[in-house]
């Protein structure tokens, strides 16, 4: 009886692996290490700042002088972080909409004080999917704190998860 139960669990795991791999970009991800979780923390705080419409919380996660590159309709739009922050403050002040960005299955690579994070995302406005894409963050650890030094993202309205 126990052997049958173990075989059933193993079969379920083997059958579920390709689905999980497909959802995570083709590979089965190991749980994040504490160091990877620490590098990811500023991104979680930025998502929290977006939901709370708190530009300071977002700004505190950014390395001064950094750059944001957004790919929209196949064309890059680049802004220094200070310009991006000012635009974000205007958006927050001019709307009552609720924003939520959810990151899925981040892949975190670290070498000493730099990291790269690849994270698919969905952005919702007032609970409805607005767009989705992938964020690529370069991170820098300054005095023990991870900061976003640059970010690039795609944004599209098609082929988005149905969350």
C-alpha positions as CSV (number, residue, x, y, z in Angstrom):
1,X,0.0,0.0,0.0
2,X,2.8,2.5,0.9
3,X,4.7,1.6,-2.3
4,X,1.6,2.3,-4.4
5,X,1.1,5.7,-2.6
6,X,4.8,6.7,-3.2
7,X,4.6,5.7,-6.8
8,X,1.4,7.8,-7.2
9,X,3.2,10.8,-5.7
10,X,6.2,10.3,-7.9
11,X,4.0,10.0,-11.0
12,X,2.2,13.2,-10.1
13,X,5.5,15.0,-9.6
14,X,6.9,13.8,-13.0
15,X,3.7,14.7,-14.8
16,X,3.6,18.2,-13.1
17,X,7.2,19.0,-13.9
18,X,6.7,19.9,-17.6
19,X,3.8,22.2,-16.7
20,X,5.9,23.9,-14.0
21,X,8.8,24.2,-16.4
22,X,6.6,25.7,-19.0
23,X,5.3,28.3,-16.5
24,X,8.8,29.2,-15.4
25,X,10.3,29.7,-18.8
26,X,11.4,26.2,-19.5
27,X,13.3,25.2,-16.5
28,X,12.5,24.0,-13.0
29,X,13.5,26.7,-10.6
30,X,15.1,25.9,-7.3
31,X,13.9,28.0,-4.3
32,X,15.7,31.3,-4.0
33,X,18.6,31.5,-1.6
34,X,18.6,34.1,1.2
35,X,21.0,36.2,-0.8
36,X,18.8,36.1,-3.9
37,X,15.8,37.0,-1.8
38,X,17.7,40.0,-0.4
39,X,18.4,41.1,-4.0
40,X,14.8,40.7,-4.9
41,X,13.5,42.7,-1.9
42,X,13.9,46.2,-3.5
43,X,11.6,45.0,-6.4
44,X,9.0,43.8,-3.9
45,X,9.2,47.2,-2.2
46,X,8.8,49.0,-5.5
47,X,5.7,46.9,-6.2
48,X,4.4,47.9,-2.7
49,X,5.2,51.5,-3.4
50,X,3.2,51.3,-6.7
51,X,0.2,49.8,-4.9
52,X,0.4,52.5,-2.1
53,X,1.2,55.3,-4.6
54,X,4.2,56.0,-2.5
55,X,6.9,57.5,-4.8
56,X,9.4,57.8,-2.0
57,X,9.2,54.1,-1.3
58,X,10.0,53.5,-5.0
59,X,12.7,56.1,-5.1
60,X,14.5,54.6,-2.1
61,X,15.1,51.4,-4.1
62,X,16.8,53.2,-7.0
63,X,20.5,54.0,-7.4
64,X,20.7,57.7,-8.3
65,X,21.7,58.2,-11.9
66,X,20.2,55.0,-13.1
67,X,18.1,54.5,-16.2
68,X,14.8,53.0,-17.1
69,X,14.3,51.6,-20.7
70,X,10.8,50.7,-21.7
71,X,10.1,48.9,-24.9
72,X,6.7,49.9,-26.2
73,X,5.5,48.9,-29.7
74,X,9.0,47.8,-30.6
75,X,10.6,51.1,-29.7
76,X,12.7,52.0,-26.7
77,X,11.7,54.9,-24.4
78,X,14.6,55.8,-22.1
79,X,14.4,58.0,-19.0
80,X,16.8,58.7,-16.2
81,X,15.4,57.6,-12.8
82,X,14.9,61.2,-11.7
83,X,12.6,61.9,-14.8
84,X,10.8,58.6,-14.3
85,X,10.2,59.5,-10.6
86,X,8.8,62.9,-11.5
87,X,6.5,61.3,-14.1
88,X,5.3,58.7,-11.6
89,X,4.5,61.4,-9.0
90,X,2.4,63.2,-11.6
91,X,0.5,60.0,-12.4
92,X,-0.1,59.3,-8.7
93,X,-1.4,62.8,-8.1
94,X,-3.7,62.9,-11.2
95,X,-5.6,59.6,-10.8
96,X,-7.6,57.6,-8.3
97,X,-6.8,54.4,-10.0
98,X,-5.2,51.5,-8.1
99,X,-2.1,50.0,-9.6
100,X,-0.6,46.6,-8.9
101,X,2.4,45.0,-10.5
102,X,3.0,41.3,-9.9
103,X,6.3,39.6,-10.6
104,X,6.3,35.9,-11.6
105,X,9.1,33.4,-11.3
106,X,12.1,35.8,-11.0
107,X,15.5,34.4,-12.0
108,X,18.2,36.0,-9.9
109,X,21.9,35.8,-10.7
110,X,24.5,37.3,-8.3
111,X,28.2,38.0,-8.5
112,X,29.5,39.7,-5.4
113,X,27.9,43.2,-5.4
114,X,26.0,43.0,-8.7
115,X,22.9,41.0,-9.7
116,X,20.6,40.6,-12.6
117,X,17.0,39.8,-12.1
118,X,14.7,38.6,-15.0
119,X,11.1,38.7,-13.9
120,X,7.9,38.4,-16.1
121,X,5.2,40.7,-14.7
122,X,1.5,41.7,-15.1
123,X,0.4,45.2,-14.3
124,X,-3.2,45.7,-13.3
125,X,-5.1,49.0,-13.1
126,X,-8.2,48.9,-10.9
127,X,-8.0,45.2,-10.8
128,X,-8.0,44.8,-14.6
129,X,-5.0,43.6,-16.6
130,X,-3.4,46.7,-18.3
131,X,-0.3,45.0,-19.8
132,X,2.3,42.4,-19.2
133,X,5.9,41.7,-20.2
134,X,9.3,41.0,-18.7
135,X,11.4,43.2,-16.4
136,X,15.2,43.0,-16.4
137,X,16.8,44.6,-13.4
138,X,20.5,45.2,-12.8
139,X,21.2,45.6,-9.2
140,X,24.0,47.0,-7.2
141,X,24.7,46.3,-3.5
142,X,25.8,49.5,-1.8
143,X,26.7,49.3,1.9
144,X,24.9,46.0,2.2
145,X,21.7,47.3,0.6
146,X,20.6,46.2,-2.9
147,X,19.5,49.0,-5.2
148,X,18.2,49.0,-8.7
149,X,20.8,50.5,-11.0
150,X,19.0,50.1,-14.3
151,X,15.7,48.5,-15.5
152,X,14.5,47.5,-18.9
153,X,11.0,46.1,-19.6
154,X,8.8,45.0,-22.4
155,X,5.2,46.0,-22.3
156,X,2.5,44.3,-24.4
157,X,-1.3,43.8,-24.3
158,X,-1.4,40.4,-26.0
159,X,-0.3,36.9,-24.8
160,X,-0.6,37.9,-21.2
161,X,-1.4,35.5,-18.3
162,X,-5.0,35.6,-17.4
163,X,-4.4,36.5,-13.7
